[in-house]
Amino acid sequence: MRHYTQDELDLFRHKEMSVLGRINCASHLKECPKCAKLLEELEENDKLLQEVRNSVQSFQTVETEGHLS
């Protein structure tokens, strides 16, 4: 069984893959725990990165408002 690469799964999850490619990938993900796990890890990394970005933005907002010296 051919597994999808991280780059291919990024294309899939960002809907940048062709329709046929998405159909094939989605079908593969139903049958392949290894690729499904990698996709899950990529999505978790995105969530973590977004949380960090939100924290930095909040800190910058507070700092800009002069609440931190």
C-alpha positions, 0 to 999 in steps of 0.5 A: 500500500502506498502511503501519502506524504505530509505534503500530499496530506497538506494539499488534501486538508487545505482542499488544494488537491484535485477532486479525484485526488481528494476522493482517492485520498479520503478513501485511502484514509478510511483504510489506512491508520498510518495516514489517518494518524499523520493527518490527525497529527497535522491538524493538531499541530495547526490547532497548537500553532493557532493557539500560539498565534492567538496568545502572541496577538493577545500579548501584543494587544495588551502591551500596545494598550500600555498595560505592560511596562 
